Amino acid sequence: MTLEVAGCTYAYRRGAPVLRDLTVVFPPGRTVLLGPNGAGKSTLLGIAATALTPASGRISLNDLSPADARARREYRRRVGWLPQQVRPVAGLKLREQVAYAGWLKGMDRRAAWKAARSALARVGLADLADRTGRQLSGGQLRRLGIAQTLVHGAEFVLLDEPTAGLDPQQRAVFRETLDALSPSTSFVVSTHQTEDLADVFDTVIVLARGTVRFHGTTSGFLAHAPEDAAQGRLAEAAYTTFVGREV
């Protein structure tokens, strides 16, 4: 199963386009979307999630294109999206918040309530189901967001800067969560961090200034590191060859 953003152009409030006639194909498996701040990563994932509507172009999941309301509902059921900000819903416990997310995706209340417990278990939050979101750490809040993307049976999950602001231990827990998901769910993780890239991802896409600088396997990406690069910093060195010193 592949998710394709084809020929898309997008600009904010009559500004210059962030993306212009951009085509990206996200393959099955585990993909990392790398790029500096302002590269267009969040815009690209927002378009892929149908949260943003491009001025031109199309998106599709295999042969499913969200061209009308009915197809869009099915597309959104199959594609999960975790934006950068995960906010707890005041007054709701974790299981209630996850079930609510499923209901918004078209599940009936009983099915959403049942699926919420399973989704929380998949991200290691089953024991906290009766807590409120305000009682969670930053890392736990990220995992709550993932549970919300999984509750409706998403087959392709888009995660926008999910480790931003997390400490090294929380990032390690997050990577363990992704490892647990990968056998049954394809996902794309947007980030500008290159730590442990080779251990987590199958595919690397590098985006800078709204254009794709690299799209290929993890091993192919690492092969672009200079010969004198330190062994433990190959991913960082390869990344710099594509984006230079952009920040």
VMD Tcl script that draws the C-alpha trace (Angstrom):
set ca {
  {0.00 0.00 0.00}
  {1.38 3.38 -1.00}
  {0.27 6.91 -0.20}
  {0.91 9.44 -2.96}
  {0.89 13.22 -3.00}
  {1.04 14.13 -6.69}
  {1.70 17.53 -8.28}
  {0.60 19.49 -5.22}
  {1.05 23.22 -4.70}
  {0.24 24.95 -1.43}
  {0.68 28.49 -0.09}
  {-0.41 30.11 3.17}
  {-2.46 33.34 3.06}
  {-1.45 34.46 -0.43}
  {2.25 34.03 0.35}
  {4.79 32.31 -1.84}
  {4.07 28.58 -2.23}
  {5.57 26.37 0.45}
  {5.22 23.45 -1.95}
  {5.11 23.82 -5.72}
  {4.06 20.96 -8.01}
  {5.45 18.48 -5.47}
  {5.14 14.72 -5.92}
  {6.06 12.30 -3.13}
  {5.24 8.60 -2.83}
  {5.29 7.14 0.66}
  {5.89 3.38 0.38}
  {4.67 0.69 2.78}
  {6.72 0.19 5.93}
  {8.62 2.73 8.01}
  {9.53 6.05 6.40}
  {11.33 9.04 7.91}
  {10.69 12.47 6.40}
  {13.74 14.60 7.14}
  {14.22 18.30 6.64}
  {15.10 21.54 8.41}
  {12.48 23.75 10.04}
  {10.42 25.44 7.35}
  {11.16 22.80 4.74}
  {7.46 22.06 4.19}
  {7.26 18.79 6.13}
  {4.18 19.73 8.19}
  {2.46 21.13 5.10}
  {3.14 17.93 3.17}
  {1.76 15.72 5.93}
  {-1.23 18.02 6.41}
  {-2.06 17.61 2.73}
  {-1.57 13.84 2.92}
  {-3.96 13.74 5.89}
  {-6.55 15.96 4.07}
  {-6.21 18.54 6.85}
  {-4.96 21.00 4.20}
  {-6.32 21.39 0.67}
  {-3.72 22.10 -2.02}
  {-4.32 24.66 -4.75}
  {-3.57 21.93 -7.29}
  {-2.67 18.25 -7.39}
  {-4.17 15.14 -5.87}
  {-3.59 12.60 -3.10}
  {-4.38 8.90 -3.03}
  {-3.96 5.76 -0.96}
  {-3.49 3.05 -3.56}
  {-6.57 3.63 -5.74}
  {-8.55 5.53 -3.11}
  {-8.67 9.27 -3.76}
  {-10.65 11.55 -1.40}
  {-12.34 13.37 -4.26}
  {-15.84 13.41 -2.76}
  {-17.30 13.34 0.75}
  {-17.86 9.59 0.89}
  {-14.37 8.73 -0.40}
  {-12.87 11.32 1.95}
  {-14.46 9.64 4.98}
  {-13.03 6.28 3.93}
  {-9.63 7.81 3.22}
  {-9.54 9.46 6.65}
  {-10.52 6.17 8.29}
  {-7.57 4.43 6.68}
  {-5.05 7.24 7.17}
  {-4.22 8.38 10.70}
  {-2.60 11.72 11.48}
  {-0.75 12.94 14.54}
  {-0.16 16.71 14.33}
  {2.64 18.39 16.23}
  {0.39 19.46 19.09}
  {-1.52 16.79 21.04}
  {-3.98 18.43 23.38}
  {-5.91 16.66 26.15}
  {-9.66 17.14 26.08}
  {-10.77 18.77 29.32}
  {-12.81 16.46 31.53}
  {-12.22 13.29 29.49}
  {-10.27 10.27 30.66}
  {-7.81 8.69 28.25}
  {-10.11 5.91 27.12}
  {-12.93 8.40 26.62}
  {-10.70 10.71 24.57}
  {-9.47 7.89 22.34}
  {-13.02 6.56 21.90}
  {-14.17 10.06 20.99}
  {-11.48 10.22 18.30}
  {-12.81 6.95 16.87}
  {-16.37 8.25 16.91}
  {-15.26 11.33 14.97}
  {-13.83 8.95 12.33}
  {-17.24 7.33 11.86}
  {-17.15 4.43 14.35}
  {-20.28 3.72 16.35}
  {-20.00 4.44 20.07}
  {-19.79 0.82 21.21}
  {-17.10 -0.11 18.68}
  {-15.12 3.04 19.47}
  {-15.25 2.34 23.22}
  {-14.00 -1.22 22.72}
  {-11.29 -0.21 20.25}
  {-10.06 2.53 22.59}
  {-8.84 0.01 25.14}
  {-6.96 -1.94 22.47}
  {-5.39 1.24 21.04}
  {-4.20 2.32 24.48}
  {-2.69 -1.10 25.05}
  {-0.77 -0.89 21.76}
  {0.99 2.27 22.96}
  {1.55 1.08 26.52}
  {-1.10 3.25 28.20}
  {-3.67 0.62 29.15}
  {-2.91 1.04 32.86}
  {-3.60 4.78 32.61}
  {-6.95 4.52 30.81}
  {-8.84 6.14 33.70}
  {-6.52 9.12 34.05}
  {-7.09 12.46 32.35}
  {-4.74 13.83 29.72}
  {-3.63 16.60 32.06}
  {-1.98 13.97 34.25}
  {0.34 12.74 31.48}
  {4.00 13.47 30.80}
  {5.05 14.81 27.41}
  {6.02 11.35 26.19}
  {2.76 9.82 27.41}
  {0.80 12.58 25.70}
  {2.51 11.74 22.40}
  {1.55 8.08 22.86}
  {-2.04 9.14 23.57}
  {-1.98 10.93 20.23}
  {-0.80 7.76 18.50}
  {-3.61 5.79 20.15}
  {-6.07 8.28 18.69}
  {-4.66 7.68 15.22}
  {-4.90 3.90 15.62}
  {-8.33 3.52 17.22}
  {-10.19 3.63 13.91}
  {-8.01 0.99 12.26}
  {-5.66 3.30 10.37}
  {-3.43 1.45 7.92}
  {-1.11 4.38 7.24}
  {-0.11 6.73 10.08}
  {1.44 10.17 9.60}
  {3.37 11.50 12.62}
  {4.47 15.14 12.52}
  {7.54 15.86 14.70}
  {6.39 13.34 17.34}
  {9.63 13.51 19.36}
  {9.93 17.31 19.50}
  {10.55 18.38 23.09}
  {11.09 14.85 24.39}
  {14.14 13.93 26.42}
  {16.39 10.99 25.32}
  {14.57 8.48 27.53}
  {11.16 9.55 26.24}
  {12.43 9.32 22.64}
  {13.64 5.78 23.34}
  {10.18 4.81 24.63}
  {8.61 6.40 21.57}
  {10.86 4.36 19.25}
  {9.82 1.20 21.10}
  {6.21 2.17 20.46}
  {6.90 2.50 16.72}
  {8.67 -0.86 16.69}
  {5.54 -2.44 18.15}
  {3.36 -0.87 15.44}
  {5.43 -1.59 12.35}
  {4.34 -5.19 11.61}
  {0.75 -4.16 10.94}
  {0.85 -0.41 10.26}
  {2.85 1.68 7.82}
  {3.96 5.04 9.13}
  {5.75 8.23 8.18}
  {7.63 10.18 10.85}
  {8.52 13.79 10.15}
  {11.60 15.07 11.99}
  {14.88 16.95 11.63}
  {16.66 14.53 13.97}
  {18.83 11.72 12.61}
  {19.56 9.70 15.75}
  {19.03 5.93 15.37}
  {17.68 6.42 11.86}
  {19.24 3.20 10.57}
  {17.70 1.14 13.38}
  {14.13 2.35 12.89}
  {13.37 3.24 9.25}
  {13.31 1.46 5.89}
  {12.94 4.54 3.69}
  {14.35 8.06 3.91}
  {12.88 11.14 2.23}
  {14.70 14.46 2.54}
  {12.69 17.64 1.98}
  {14.22 21.10 1.85}
  {12.68 24.36 0.63}
  {9.68 22.48 -0.65}
  {11.60 20.08 -2.88}
  {12.62 16.45 -2.48}
  {16.39 16.20 -2.20}
  {16.51 12.42 -1.61}
  {14.07 9.51 -1.76}
  {15.37 5.99 -1.25}
  {16.41 3.26 1.14}
  {18.09 3.96 4.44}
  {21.27 2.25 3.26}
  {21.24 4.32 0.07}
  {20.88 7.49 2.12}
  {23.76 6.61 4.44}
  {25.96 5.89 1.43}
  {25.94 9.64 0.71}
  {27.91 10.37 3.87}
  {31.47 11.60 3.12}
  {34.16 8.97 3.44}
  {35.74 10.77 6.41}
  {32.47 10.92 8.38}
  {32.59 9.44 11.88}
  {31.01 5.99 12.02}
  {28.46 7.02 14.63}
  {27.41 10.12 12.69}
  {26.82 8.79 9.19}
  {23.16 9.82 9.12}
  {23.96 13.35 10.22}
  {26.74 13.62 7.63}
  {24.52 12.27 4.84}
  {21.73 14.67 5.83}
  {24.14 17.61 5.62}
  {25.16 16.67 2.08}
  {21.54 17.22 0.99}
  {20.51 20.27 3.02}
  {23.85 21.90 3.78}
  {23.73 24.09 6.87}
  {20.09 25.14 6.50}
  {18.27 25.73 9.78}
}
mol new
graphics top color blue
foreach p $ca { graphics top sphere $p radius 0.5 }
foreach p [lrange $ca 0 end-1] q [lrange $ca 1 end] { graphics top cylinder $p $q radius 0.2 }
display resetview
